[in-house]
Amino acid sequence: MKLLARWLLLAAALLLLAHLYPGVTVKSFGAAMIAALVLGLFNAVLRPLLVVLTLPVTLLTLGLFLFVINALMFYWAASLLDGLTVRGFGAALIGSLIYSACGLVIDAALERLFNRSA
């Protein structure tokens, strides 16, 4: 139940992101749900591999290269999907930052909600 709620809220966060930031557009809520699913899969499968492969650069930049990795995940997801459009790498960087911030808020809220009822 928590996973389904997180998925729906992250899709809503994508719609909010598209409303707040003009560099990212989402066609519909269905497209946002698919994009949230693809972003989740990229972050679960591809991101750890990229973090390990770019560890020297990440250490050299004191972790700031992780922002580039997040932006790449966002940009690649948009390039694969028809319903999500990102205007460039800069827009992907800003979009991924806003989306990550929304994800942190959603995770904190869901943690409080589901731990209180348990």
KOLNUPA-312137 format. One line per field, with one value per residue (C-alpha): residue in one letter; x, y negated, z negated. Coordinates in Angstrom, 1 decimal. Each point is the difference from the previous one (the first is absolute). Layout:
BEGIN
res <- c(A / ...)
c1 <- c(X / ...)
c2 <- c(Y / ...)
c3 <- c(Z / ...)
END
This chain:
BEGIN
res <- c(M / K / L / L / A / R / W / L / L / L / A / A / A / L / L / L / L / A / H / L / Y / P / G / V / T / V / K / S / F / G / A / A / M / I / A / A / L / V / L / G / L / F / N / A / V / L / R / P / L / L / V / V / L / T / L / P / V / T / L / L / T / L / G / L / F / L / F / V / I / N / A / L / M / F / Y / W / A / A / S / L / L / D / G / L / T / V / R / G / F / G / A / A / L / I / G / S / L / I / Y / S / A / C / G / L / V / I / D / A / A / L / E / R / L / F / N / R / S / A)
c1 <- c(0.0 / 2.8 / 1.8 / -3.2 / -0.6 / 3.6 / -0.3 / -3.2 / 1.5 / 3.2 / -2.1 / -1.8 / 3.3 / 1.0 / -3.2 / 0.8 / 3.6 / -1.4 / -2.3 / 2.7 / 2.9 / -0.4 / 3.0 / -1.9 / -3.4 / -2.2 / -3.0 / -2.3 / -0.3 / 0.4 / 3.2 / 1.2 / -0.7 / 2.0 / 2.8 / 0.1 / 0.2 / 2.8 / 1.9 / -0.4 / 1.4 / 2.9 / 0.8 / -0.2 / 1.9 / 2.2 / 0.9 / 1.9 / 2.1 / 0.8 / 0.9 / 2.5 / 1.5 / 0.4 / 1.2 / 3.4 / -1.7 / -2.6 / 2.7 / 2.0 / -3.0 / -1.0 / -3.3 / -1.2 / 0.2 / -3.0 / -2.1 / 1.2 / -0.9 / -3.5 / -0.4 / 1.1 / -2.6 / -2.7 / 1.2 / 0.2 / -3.5 / -1.3 / 1.7 / -1.6 / -3.5 / -2.5 / -1.9 / 3.0 / 2.0 / 3.1 / 1.5 / 3.6 / 2.6 / -0.4 / -3.7 / 0.6 / 2.3 / -2.5 / -2.8 / 1.8 / 0.8 / -3.7 / -1.2 / 2.5 / -1.1 / -3.6 / 1.0 / 1.6 / -3.1 / -2.2 / 2.2 / 0.0 / -3.8 / -0.7 / 2.4 / -1.9 / -3.4 / 0.8 / 2.0 / -2.8 / -2.7 / 2.2)
c2 <- c(0.0 / -2.4 / 0.7 / -0.8 / -3.2 / -1.0 / 0.7 / -2.1 / -2.9 / 0.0 / -0.1 / -3.0 / -1.5 / 0.2 / -1.9 / -2.6 / -0.3 / -0.5 / -2.7 / -1.8 / 0.3 / -0.7 / 2.1 / 3.2 / 0.9 / 3.0 / 0.8 / 1.7 / 1.7 / 3.4 / -1.2 / -1.2 / 3.4 / 1.8 / -2.6 / 0.5 / 3.7 / -0.3 / -2.5 / 2.4 / 2.9 / -2.1 / -1.0 / 3.5 / 1.8 / -2.5 / -2.6 / 2.3 / 1.2 / -3.5 / -1.1 / 2.9 / -0.7 / -3.7 / 0.3 / -1.7 / -3.0 / -0.1 / 0.0 / -2.7 / -2.3 / 0.7 / 1.7 / -2.7 / 2.4 / 1.8 / -2.9 / 0.6 / 3.7 / -0.9 / -2.4 / 2.7 / 2.4 / -2.7 / -0.9 / 3.6 / 0.8 / -3.0 / 1.1 / 3.4 / -1.2 / -1.9 / -1.5 / -1.6 / -2.7 / -1.8 / -2.9 / 0.7 / 1.2 / -3.2 / 0.5 / 3.7 / -1.1 / -2.5 / 2.4 / 2.9 / -2.3 / -1.0 / 3.6 / 1.3 / -2.6 / 1.0 / 3.6 / -0.7 / -1.8 / 2.9 / 2.6 / -1.8 / -0.5 / 3.7 / 1.2 / -2.0 / 1.1 / 3.7 / 0.2 / -1.7 / 2.4 / 3.1)
c3 <- c(0.0 / -0.9 / 3.4 / 1.9 / -1.9 / 0.6 / 3.7 / 0.3 / -2.0 / 2.0 / 3.2 / -1.5 / -0.9 / 3.7 / 0.9 / -2.6 / 1.4 / 3.5 / -1.4 / -1.9 / 2.4 / 3.7 / 1.1 / -0.8 / 1.6 / -0.8 / 2.3 / -2.5 / -3.3 / 1.7 / 1.7 / -3.5 / -1.5 / 2.8 / -0.4 / -3.8 / 0.5 / 2.6 / -2.3 / -2.9 / 2.1 / 1.2 / -3.5 / -1.3 / 2.8 / 1.9 / -2.6 / -2.3 / 2.9 / 1.1 / -3.5 / -0.3 / 3.4 / -0.6 / -3.6 / 0.6 / 1.7 / -2.8 / -2.7 / 1.9 / 0.2 / -3.6 / 1.0 / 2.3 / 3.0 / -1.5 / 1.2 / 3.5 / -0.3 / -1.2 / 2.9 / 2.4 / -1.3 / 0.4 / 3.5 / 1.1 / -1.3 / 1.9 / 3.2 / -0.2 / -0.8 / 2.2 / -2.9 / -1.8 / 1.7 / -1.3 / 1.9 / -0.6 / -2.5 / -2.1 / -0.2 / -1.0 / -2.8 / -1.4 / 0.5 / -1.7 / -3.0 / -0.4 / 0.6 / -2.6 / -2.5 / 0.5 / -0.4 / -3.3 / -1.3 / 1.3 / -1.7 / -3.3 / 0.1 / 0.9 / -2.7 / -2.6 / 1.3 / 0.3 / -3.3 / -1.9 / 1.2 / -0.7)
END
